[in-house]
Structures are given as C-alpha cells and as structure tokens.
C-alpha cells in the first residue's frame, strides 16, 4: 500500500513560469533543428549513395540543406 505523502498538498510550491517557458522554447528549438538535421542527413545520403555524388557531394548536400534551413526557418 502506498504511504502518505510527506509534502504539503494543501499549499503547493510556486511555479517558475519564466523557467518553464524558457525550457519549452528550448525543447521546440531542439525538435525543429533535430528534424531539420535528420532530413539533411537523409538528403545527403540520397545524393552521396544513390545519386552517385560520393562523399563530397553528400556532405555538400547536407551543408546546403542546413544553410538553407538556417535562413528559412
């Protein structure tokens, strides 16, 4: 059986809303740039492995997508 809580349930602690908002903004930024990076890696692999661009072509495609995303996103 669960024990009784040892903290005060009638008077909860104050929330630090600026910190919550900053954390959420960081989460959104990490999600956005993580998704962009995965897409850029996939396009780089497409160019490098399937389209015959080799390592340099694939890496160039990756860099190009990341630069475009930086200015568009």
N, CA, C and O atoms as a CHARMM CRD file, in Angstrom:
* protein
*
  292
    1    1 UNK  N      0.84800  -1.16500   0.00000 PROA 1      0.00000
    2    1 UNK  CA     0.00000   0.00000   0.00000 PROA 1      0.00000
    3    1 UNK  C      0.90300   1.24000   0.00000 PROA 1      0.00000
    4    1 UNK  O      1.96200   1.26200   0.62700 PROA 1      0.00000
    5    2 UNK  N      0.45600   2.24800  -0.71000 PROA 2      0.00000
    6    2 UNK  CA     1.23700   3.48600  -0.79600 PROA 2      0.00000
    7    2 UNK  C      1.14500   4.24700   0.51900 PROA 2      0.00000
    8    2 UNK  O      0.11100   4.25800   1.18700 PROA 2      0.00000
    9    3 UNK  N      2.25200   4.87600   0.86600 PROA 3      0.00000
   10    3 UNK  CA     2.27400   5.66500   2.09000 PROA 3      0.00000
   11    3 UNK  C      1.70700   7.05800   1.85400 PROA 3      0.00000
   12    3 UNK  O      1.47400   7.46500   0.71500 PROA 3      0.00000
   13    4 UNK  N      1.49600   7.76700   2.92200 PROA 4      0.00000
   14    4 UNK  CA     1.00700   9.13700   2.81600 PROA 4      0.00000
   15    4 UNK  C      2.13100  10.05100   2.32500 PROA 4      0.00000
   16    4 UNK  O      3.29700   9.83500   2.65700 PROA 4      0.00000
   17    5 UNK  N      1.78300  11.07400   1.53500 PROA 5      0.00000
   18    5 UNK  CA     2.83700  11.97800   1.05900 PROA 5      0.00000
   19    5 UNK  C      3.43900  12.76500   2.21300 PROA 5      0.00000
   20    5 UNK  O      2.74500  13.11100   3.17000 PROA 5      0.00000
   21    6 UNK  N      4.73000  13.04400   2.11700 PROA 6      0.00000
   22    6 UNK  CA     5.42100  13.78100   3.17200 PROA 6      0.00000
   23    6 UNK  C      5.52400  15.27100   2.87200 PROA 6      0.00000
   24    6 UNK  O      6.13100  16.01400   3.64300 PROA 6      0.00000
   25    7 UNK  N      4.94000  15.71500   1.76700 PROA 7      0.00000
   26    7 UNK  CA     4.97500  17.13300   1.42200 PROA 7      0.00000
   27    7 UNK  C      3.59200  17.74100   1.61600 PROA 7      0.00000
   28    7 UNK  O      2.60000  17.02700   1.76200 PROA 7      0.00000
   29    8 UNK  N      3.54200  19.04200   1.61400 PROA 8      0.00000
   30    8 UNK  CA     2.29500  19.76300   1.86500 PROA 8      0.00000
   31    8 UNK  C      1.44700  19.79600   0.59800 PROA 8      0.00000
   32    8 UNK  O      1.79400  20.48300  -0.36300 PROA 8      0.00000
   33    9 UNK  N      0.33900  19.05600   0.58900 PROA 9      0.00000
   34    9 UNK  CA    -0.52900  19.01600  -0.58500 PROA 9      0.00000
   35    9 UNK  C     -1.52900  20.16000  -0.61700 PROA 9      0.00000
   36    9 UNK  O     -2.14700  20.40500  -1.65300 PROA 9      0.00000
   37   10 UNK  N     -1.69900  20.86200   0.49300 PROA 10     0.00000
   38   10 UNK  CA    -2.65700  21.97300   0.52900 PROA 10     0.00000
   39   10 UNK  C     -2.06400  23.27900   0.01700 PROA 10     0.00000
   40   10 UNK  O     -2.79800  24.14300  -0.46100 PROA 10     0.00000
   41   11 UNK  N     -0.75100  23.43300   0.10900 PROA 11     0.00000
   42   11 UNK  CA    -0.08100  24.66100  -0.32200 PROA 11     0.00000
   43   11 UNK  C      1.09600  24.29100  -1.23800 PROA 11     0.00000
   44   11 UNK  O      2.23800  24.20600  -0.78700 PROA 11     0.00000
   45   12 UNK  N      0.80400  24.07200  -2.52300 PROA 12     0.00000
   46   12 UNK  CA     1.90300  23.67800  -3.42000 PROA 12     0.00000
   47   12 UNK  C      2.89300  24.81400  -3.63600 PROA 12     0.00000
   48   12 UNK  O      2.57900  25.98100  -3.40400 PROA 12     0.00000
   49   13 UNK  N      4.06900  24.46100  -4.07400 PROA 13     0.00000
   50   13 UNK  CA     5.12700  25.44600  -4.30100 PROA 13     0.00000
   51   13 UNK  C      4.76400  26.34800  -5.47600 PROA 13     0.00000
   52   13 UNK  O      4.00200  25.95700  -6.36100 PROA 13     0.00000
   53   14 UNK  N      5.31200  27.54600  -5.47300 PROA 14     0.00000
   54   14 UNK  CA     5.10700  28.47700  -6.57900 PROA 14     0.00000
   55   14 UNK  C      5.83500  27.95600  -7.81300 PROA 14     0.00000
   56   14 UNK  O      6.92300  27.38800  -7.71700 PROA 14     0.00000
   57   15 UNK  N      5.22000  28.15800  -8.96300 PROA 15     0.00000
   58   15 UNK  CA     5.83000  27.72600 -10.22100 PROA 15     0.00000
   59   15 UNK  C      6.68700  28.84200 -10.79700 PROA 15     0.00000
   60   15 UNK  O      6.33300  30.01800 -10.71200 PROA 15     0.00000
   61   16 UNK  N      7.79600  28.47100 -11.37100 PROA 16     0.00000
   62   16 UNK  CA     8.70000  29.41900 -12.01600 PROA 16     0.00000
   63   16 UNK  C      8.34300  29.45000 -13.50400 PROA 16     0.00000
   64   16 UNK  O      8.96300  28.75600 -14.31100 PROA 16     0.00000
   65   17 UNK  N      7.33600  30.26400 -13.86400 PROA 17     0.00000
   66   17 UNK  CA     6.83300  30.27200 -15.22600 PROA 17     0.00000
   67   17 UNK  C      7.85100  30.75100 -16.25600 PROA 17     0.00000
   68   17 UNK  O      7.87900  30.19400 -17.35300 PROA 17     0.00000
   69   18 UNK  N      8.68400  31.73900 -15.97500 PROA 18     0.00000
   70   18 UNK  CA     9.70900  32.08700 -16.96900 PROA 18     0.00000
   71   18 UNK  C     10.64900  30.91200 -17.27200 PROA 18     0.00000
   72   18 UNK  O     11.06300  30.72400 -18.41500 PROA 18     0.00000
   73   19 UNK  N     10.97700  30.13500 -16.25800 PROA 19     0.00000
   74   19 UNK  CA    11.82700  28.96900 -16.47700 PROA 19     0.00000
   75   19 UNK  C     11.09300  27.91200 -17.29900 PROA 19     0.00000
   76   19 UNK  O     11.69600  27.27400 -18.16200 PROA 19     0.00000
   77   20 UNK  N      9.79900  27.71800 -17.04200 PROA 20     0.00000
   78   20 UNK  CA     9.00500  26.77400 -17.82100 PROA 20     0.00000
   79   20 UNK  C      8.98200  27.19600 -19.28600 PROA 20     0.00000
   80   20 UNK  O      9.17400  26.37000 -20.17800 PROA 20     0.00000
   81   21 UNK  N      8.74500  28.48200 -19.52900 PROA 21     0.00000
   82   21 UNK  CA     8.68300  28.97500 -20.89900 PROA 21     0.00000
   83   21 UNK  C     10.03300  28.85400 -21.60100 PROA 21     0.00000
   84   21 UNK  O     10.08400  28.51300 -22.78300 PROA 21     0.00000
   85   22 UNK  N     11.11800  29.12900 -20.89400 PROA 22     0.00000
   86   22 UNK  CA    12.44900  29.00700 -21.47600 PROA 22     0.00000
   87   22 UNK  C     12.76600  27.54700 -21.81300 PROA 22     0.00000
   88   22 UNK  O     13.35700  27.26100 -22.85400 PROA 22     0.00000
   89   23 UNK  N     12.37800  26.64300 -20.94500 PROA 23     0.00000
   90   23 UNK  CA    12.59800  25.22400 -21.19900 PROA 23     0.00000
   91   23 UNK  C     11.78200  24.75900 -22.40100 PROA 23     0.00000
   92   23 UNK  O     12.28000  23.99900 -23.23200 PROA 23     0.00000
   93   24 UNK  N     10.53600  25.20900 -22.49900 PROA 24     0.00000
   94   24 UNK  CA     9.68000  24.81900 -23.62000 PROA 24     0.00000
   95   24 UNK  C     10.22700  25.37600 -24.93200 PROA 24     0.00000
   96   24 UNK  O     10.21600  24.68000 -25.94800 PROA 24     0.00000
   97   25 UNK  N     10.70500  26.61800 -24.92300 PROA 25     0.00000
   98   25 UNK  CA    11.30800  27.19700 -26.12300 PROA 25     0.00000
   99   25 UNK  C     12.54500  26.40200 -26.54100 PROA 25     0.00000
  100   25 UNK  O     12.76900  26.19300 -27.73300 PROA 25     0.00000
  101   26 UNK  N     13.34000  25.96500 -25.58800 PROA 26     0.00000
  102   26 UNK  CA    14.49800  25.13500 -25.89600 PROA 26     0.00000
  103   26 UNK  C     14.09900  23.79400 -26.47900 PROA 26     0.00000
  104   26 UNK  O     14.73800  23.29600 -27.40600 PROA 26     0.00000
  105   27 UNK  N     13.04000  23.21100 -25.93400 PROA 27     0.00000
  106   27 UNK  CA    12.52600  21.95000 -26.46200 PROA 27     0.00000
  107   27 UNK  C     12.05900  22.11300 -27.90200 PROA 27     0.00000
  108   27 UNK  O     12.35500  21.27300 -28.75200 PROA 27     0.00000
  109   28 UNK  N     11.32900  23.19300 -28.17900 PROA 28     0.00000
  110   28 UNK  CA    10.85900  23.43000 -29.54000 PROA 28     0.00000
  111   28 UNK  C     12.02300  23.64100 -30.50600 PROA 28     0.00000
  112   28 UNK  O     12.00200  23.13500 -31.62800 PROA 28     0.00000
  113   29 UNK  N     13.03200  24.38400 -30.07200 PROA 29     0.00000
  114   29 UNK  CA    14.19300  24.61900 -30.92900 PROA 29     0.00000
  115   29 UNK  C     14.94300  23.31700 -31.19500 PROA 29     0.00000
  116   29 UNK  O     15.35200  23.06200 -32.32700 PROA 29     0.00000
  117   30 UNK  N     15.12600  22.49400 -30.16600 PROA 30     0.00000
  118   30 UNK  CA    15.82200  21.21700 -30.33800 PROA 30     0.00000
  119   30 UNK  C     15.03700  20.29000 -31.26100 PROA 30     0.00000
  120   30 UNK  O     15.62800  19.58400 -32.07800 PROA 30     0.00000
  121   31 UNK  N     13.71900  20.28800 -31.13700 PROA 31     0.00000
  122   31 UNK  CA    12.88400  19.46100 -32.00200 PROA 31     0.00000
  123   31 UNK  C     12.97200  19.93600 -33.44900 PROA 31     0.00000
  124   31 UNK  O     13.11600  19.12600 -34.36500 PROA 31     0.00000
  125   32 UNK  N     12.88600  21.24800 -33.65100 PROA 32     0.00000
  126   32 UNK  CA    12.94600  21.80000 -35.00100 PROA 32     0.00000
  127   32 UNK  C     14.28600  21.49200 -35.65300 PROA 32     0.00000
  128   32 UNK  O     14.32400  20.96800 -36.76600 PROA 32     0.00000
  129   33 UNK  N     15.38800  21.81100 -34.97600 PROA 33     0.00000
  130   33 UNK  CA    16.70900  21.61000 -35.57700 PROA 33     0.00000
  131   33 UNK  C     17.08300  20.14400 -35.65700 PROA 33     0.00000
  132   33 UNK  O     17.82800  19.74900 -36.55400 PROA 33     0.00000
  133   34 UNK  N     16.58800  19.33300 -34.74700 PROA 34     0.00000
  134   34 UNK  CA    16.82200  17.89100 -34.85100 PROA 34     0.00000
  135   34 UNK  C     16.13200  17.30500 -36.07200 PROA 34     0.00000
  136   34 UNK  O     16.70500  16.47300 -36.77600 PROA 34     0.00000
  137   35 UNK  N     14.90700  17.73600 -36.32000 PROA 35     0.00000
  138   35 UNK  CA    14.18100  17.26700 -37.50500 PROA 35     0.00000
  139   35 UNK  C     14.86000  17.73900 -38.77900 PROA 35     0.00000
  140   35 UNK  O     14.99100  16.97500 -39.73600 PROA 35     0.00000
  141   36 UNK  N     15.28900  18.98900 -38.79500 PROA 36     0.00000
  142   36 UNK  CA    15.98600  19.51900 -39.97300 PROA 36     0.00000
  143   36 UNK  C     17.28100  18.75100 -40.20300 PROA 36     0.00000
  144   36 UNK  O     17.61600  18.44300 -41.34600 PROA 36     0.00000
  145   37 UNK  N     18.00800  18.44000 -39.14700 PROA 37     0.00000
  146   37 UNK  CA    19.26100  17.70500 -39.28400 PROA 37     0.00000
  147   37 UNK  C     19.03200  16.30100 -39.82600 PROA 37     0.00000
  148   37 UNK  O     19.80500  15.82500 -40.65700 PROA 37     0.00000
  149   38 UNK  N     17.98400  15.63800 -39.36700 PROA 38     0.00000
  150   38 UNK  CA    17.68600  14.28800 -39.86700 PROA 38     0.00000
  151   38 UNK  C     17.34100  14.34600 -41.35100 PROA 38     0.00000
  152   38 UNK  O     17.79300  13.50600 -42.12900 PROA 38     0.00000
  153   39 UNK  N     16.54300  15.33500 -41.74400 PROA 39     0.00000
  154   39 UNK  CA    16.19900  15.48700 -43.16400 PROA 39     0.00000
  155   39 UNK  C     17.44900  15.78700 -43.97700 PROA 39     0.00000
  156   39 UNK  O     17.62100  15.23600 -45.06500 PROA 39     0.00000
  157   40 UNK  N     18.32100  16.64800 -43.47200 PROA 40     0.00000
  158   40 UNK  CA    19.55900  16.98100 -44.18200 PROA 40     0.00000
  159   40 UNK  C     20.45700  15.76100 -44.31600 PROA 40     0.00000
  160   40 UNK  O     21.07100  15.56600 -45.36500 PROA 40     0.00000
  161   41 UNK  N     20.54700  14.94100 -43.28500 PROA 41     0.00000
  162   41 UNK  CA    21.35700  13.72200 -43.35300 PROA 41     0.00000
  163   41 UNK  C     20.78500  12.77100 -44.40100 PROA 41     0.00000
  164   41 UNK  O     21.52800  12.19000 -45.19200 PROA 41     0.00000
  165   42 UNK  N     19.46300  12.61700 -44.40400 PROA 42     0.00000
  166   42 UNK  CA    18.83300  11.73600 -45.38000 PROA 42     0.00000
  167   42 UNK  C     19.05700  12.22400 -46.80600 PROA 42     0.00000
  168   42 UNK  O     19.32200  11.41900 -47.69800 PROA 42     0.00000
  169   43 UNK  N     18.95700  13.52600 -47.03200 PROA 43     0.00000
  170   43 UNK  CA    19.20100  14.06700 -48.36800 PROA 43     0.00000
  171   43 UNK  C     20.67200  13.92600 -48.75200 PROA 43     0.00000
  172   43 UNK  O     20.99100  13.64100 -49.90700 PROA 43     0.00000
  173   44 UNK  N     21.55500  14.12200 -47.79500 PROA 44     0.00000
  174   44 UNK  CA    22.96800  13.90200 -48.05900 PROA 44     0.00000
  175   44 UNK  C     23.26000  12.46000 -48.43000 PROA 44     0.00000
  176   44 UNK  O     24.06000  12.19900 -49.32900 PROA 44     0.00000
  177   45 UNK  N     22.62000  11.52400 -47.74700 PROA 45     0.00000
  178   45 UNK  CA    22.78200  10.11300 -48.08800 PROA 45     0.00000
  179   45 UNK  C     22.19900   9.81100 -49.46000 PROA 45     0.00000
  180   45 UNK  O     22.76100   9.01200 -50.20900 PROA 45     0.00000
  181   46 UNK  N     21.09400  10.43200 -49.79400 PROA 46     0.00000
  182   46 UNK  CA    20.49300  10.24900 -51.10600 PROA 46     0.00000
  183   46 UNK  C     21.44900  10.69500 -52.20800 PROA 46     0.00000
  184   46 UNK  O     21.67400   9.97700 -53.18200 PROA 46     0.00000
  185   47 UNK  N     22.00600  11.88800 -52.03700 PROA 47     0.00000
  186   47 UNK  CA    22.93300  12.40800 -53.04400 PROA 47     0.00000
  187   47 UNK  C     24.21400  11.59800 -53.06600 PROA 47     0.00000
  188   47 UNK  O     24.70600  11.25900 -54.14200 PROA 47     0.00000
  189   48 UNK  N     24.75600  11.28400 -51.92200 PROA 48     0.00000
  190   48 UNK  CA    26.04400  10.60500 -51.85900 PROA 48     0.00000
  191   48 UNK  C     26.00900   9.14300 -52.23700 PROA 48     0.00000
  192   48 UNK  O     26.92900   8.65600 -52.89400 PROA 48     0.00000
  193   49 UNK  N     24.97700   8.43500 -51.84400 PROA 49     0.00000
  194   49 UNK  CA    24.95700   6.98400 -52.04100 PROA 49     0.00000
  195   49 UNK  C     24.15200   6.54300 -53.25300 PROA 49     0.00000
  196   49 UNK  O     24.54000   5.60100 -53.94400 PROA 49     0.00000
  197   50 UNK  N     23.03700   7.20900 -53.51700 PROA 50     0.00000
  198   50 UNK  CA    22.15800   6.75100 -54.58800 PROA 50     0.00000
  199   50 UNK  C     22.38400   7.54300 -55.87000 PROA 50     0.00000
  200   50 UNK  O     22.43500   6.96100 -56.95400 PROA 50     0.00000
  201   51 UNK  N     22.51900   8.85500 -55.76100 PROA 51     0.00000
  202   51 UNK  CA    22.65800   9.69500 -56.94600 PROA 51     0.00000
  203   51 UNK  C     24.09300   9.72000 -57.46700 PROA 51     0.00000
  204   51 UNK  O     24.34900  10.33000 -58.50500 PROA 51     0.00000
  205   52 UNK  N     25.01000   9.09100 -56.79600 PROA 52     0.00000
  206   52 UNK  CA    26.38300   8.99500 -57.28800 PROA 52     0.00000
  207   52 UNK  C     27.25100  10.19900 -56.98400 PROA 52     0.00000
  208   52 UNK  O     28.25700  10.41500 -57.66000 PROA 52     0.00000
  209   53 UNK  N     26.89500  10.97900 -55.99800 PROA 53     0.00000
  210   53 UNK  CA    27.67900  12.15800 -55.66400 PROA 53     0.00000
  211   53 UNK  C     28.90300  11.87500 -54.82700 PROA 53     0.00000
  212   53 UNK  O     29.78900  12.72300 -54.71700 PROA 53     0.00000
  213   54 UNK  N     28.97000  10.70800 -54.24000 PROA 54     0.00000
  214   54 UNK  CA    30.10100  10.36800 -53.38400 PROA 54     0.00000
  215   54 UNK  C     30.05000  11.10800 -52.06000 PROA 54     0.00000
  216   54 UNK  O     29.05800  11.75200 -51.72000 PROA 54     0.00000
  217   55 UNK  N     31.14600  10.99700 -51.32300 PROA 55     0.00000
  218   55 UNK  CA    31.20800  11.61800 -50.00100 PROA 55     0.00000
  219   55 UNK  C     31.12600  13.13800 -50.08600 PROA 55     0.00000
  220   55 UNK  O     30.40200  13.76800 -49.31500 PROA 55     0.00000
  221   56 UNK  N     31.86000  13.71900 -51.01100 PROA 56     0.00000
  222   56 UNK  CA    31.89200  15.17900 -51.12100 PROA 56     0.00000
  223   56 UNK  C     30.51700  15.71700 -51.52800 PROA 56     0.00000
  224   56 UNK  O     30.05700  16.71700 -50.97700 PROA 56     0.00000
  225   57 UNK  N     29.86900  15.06700 -52.47400 PROA 57     0.00000
  226   57 UNK  CA    28.53700  15.50400 -52.90100 PROA 57     0.00000
  227   57 UNK  C     27.51100  15.36700 -51.79100 PROA 57     0.00000
  228   57 UNK  O     26.67900  16.25500 -51.60100 PROA 57     0.00000
  229   58 UNK  N     27.56100  14.26600 -51.05800 PROA 58     0.00000
  230   58 UNK  CA    26.63000  14.06100 -49.95000 PROA 58     0.00000
  231   58 UNK  C     26.84700  15.06000 -48.83400 PROA 58     0.00000
  232   58 UNK  O     25.89200  15.58900 -48.26500 PROA 58     0.00000
  233   59 UNK  N     28.11700  15.31800 -48.52400 PROA 59     0.00000
  234   59 UNK  CA    28.43000  16.29200 -47.48100 PROA 59     0.00000
  235   59 UNK  C     28.03100  17.69500 -47.92100 PROA 59     0.00000
  236   59 UNK  O     27.53000  18.48400 -47.12000 PROA 59     0.00000
  237   60 UNK  N     28.25500  18.00200 -49.19300 PROA 60     0.00000
  238   60 UNK  CA    27.84100  19.30000 -49.72500 PROA 60     0.00000
  239   60 UNK  C     26.33600  19.47300 -49.68000 PROA 60     0.00000
  240   60 UNK  O     25.84600  20.55700 -49.36100 PROA 60     0.00000
  241   61 UNK  N     25.59700  18.42300 -49.99400 PROA 61     0.00000
  242   61 UNK  CA    24.13000  18.49300 -49.92400 PROA 61     0.00000
  243   61 UNK  C     23.67900  18.71200 -48.48100 PROA 61     0.00000
  244   61 UNK  O     22.76700  19.50000 -48.22600 PROA 61     0.00000
  245   62 UNK  N     24.31400  18.02000 -47.54000 PROA 62     0.00000
  246   62 UNK  CA    23.98800  18.20200 -46.12600 PROA 62     0.00000
  247   62 UNK  C     24.21500  19.65400 -45.69800 PROA 62     0.00000
  248   62 UNK  O     23.35300  20.26500 -45.06600 PROA 62     0.00000
  249   63 UNK  N     25.38200  20.19900 -46.04800 PROA 63     0.00000
  250   63 UNK  CA    25.70000  21.58100 -45.67800 PROA 63     0.00000
  251   63 UNK  C     24.73200  22.55200 -46.34900 PROA 63     0.00000
  252   63 UNK  O     24.28300  23.51200 -45.72300 PROA 63     0.00000
  253   64 UNK  N     24.40900  22.30800 -47.62000 PROA 64     0.00000
  254   64 UNK  CA    23.48600  23.19200 -48.33900 PROA 64     0.00000
  255   64 UNK  C     22.11200  23.21000 -47.68000 PROA 64     0.00000
  256   64 UNK  O     21.52200  24.27700 -47.51000 PROA 64     0.00000
  257   65 UNK  N     21.60200  22.04900 -47.31100 PROA 65     0.00000
  258   65 UNK  CA    20.28300  21.98700 -46.66500 PROA 65     0.00000
  259   65 UNK  C     20.31500  22.69700 -45.31500 PROA 65     0.00000
  260   65 UNK  O     19.37400  23.41400 -44.97500 PROA 65     0.00000
  261   66 UNK  N     21.38000  22.50600 -44.54600 PROA 66     0.00000
  262   66 UNK  CA    21.46600  23.16300 -43.24300 PROA 66     0.00000
  263   66 UNK  C     21.55100  24.68900 -43.38600 PROA 66     0.00000
  264   66 UNK  O     20.94600  25.41400 -42.59600 PROA 66     0.00000
  265   67 UNK  N     22.29100  25.17900 -44.37900 PROA 67     0.00000
  266   67 UNK  CA    22.40300  26.63000 -44.59200 PROA 67     0.00000
  267   67 UNK  C     21.06100  27.19800 -45.04000 PROA 67     0.00000
  268   67 UNK  O     20.64100  28.25000 -44.55600 PROA 67     0.00000
  269   68 UNK  N     20.38600  26.51500 -45.95800 PROA 68     0.00000
  270   68 UNK  CA    19.06700  26.97100 -46.40500 PROA 68     0.00000
  271   68 UNK  C     18.09500  27.00200 -45.23300 PROA 68     0.00000
  272   68 UNK  O     17.34000  27.96100 -45.07400 PROA 68     0.00000
  273   69 UNK  N     18.11200  25.95500 -44.41600 PROA 69     0.00000
  274   69 UNK  CA    17.20500  25.88900 -43.26800 PROA 69     0.00000
  275   69 UNK  C     17.49400  26.99200 -42.27400 PROA 69     0.00000
  276   69 UNK  O     16.57200  27.51500 -41.64700 PROA 69     0.00000
  277   70 UNK  N     18.76700  27.36000 -42.11600 PROA 70     0.00000
  278   70 UNK  CA    19.11800  28.42500 -41.18800 PROA 70     0.00000
  279   70 UNK  C     18.48100  29.75600 -41.59800 PROA 70     0.00000
  280   70 UNK  O     18.00400  30.51300 -40.75300 PROA 70     0.00000
  281   71 UNK  N     18.48100  30.02700 -42.89300 PROA 71     0.00000
  282   71 UNK  CA    17.93400  31.29400 -43.36300 PROA 71     0.00000
  283   71 UNK  C     16.42200  31.26500 -43.51800 PROA 71     0.00000
  284   71 UNK  O     15.77800  32.31000 -43.43100 PROA 71     0.00000
  285   72 UNK  N     15.84300  30.09400 -43.74700 PROA 72     0.00000
  286   72 UNK  CA    14.38900  29.99200 -43.94600 PROA 72     0.00000
  287   72 UNK  C     13.66200  29.78000 -42.62200 PROA 72     0.00000
  288   72 UNK  O     12.61600  30.38400 -42.38700 PROA 72     0.00000
  289   73 UNK  N     14.20300  28.93200 -41.76100 PROA 73     0.00000
  290   73 UNK  CA    13.49400  28.56700 -40.52500 PROA 73     0.00000
  291   73 UNK  C     13.68100  29.55200 -39.44300 PROA 73     0.00000
  292   73 UNK  O     13.14500  29.37600 -38.34900 PROA 73     0.00000
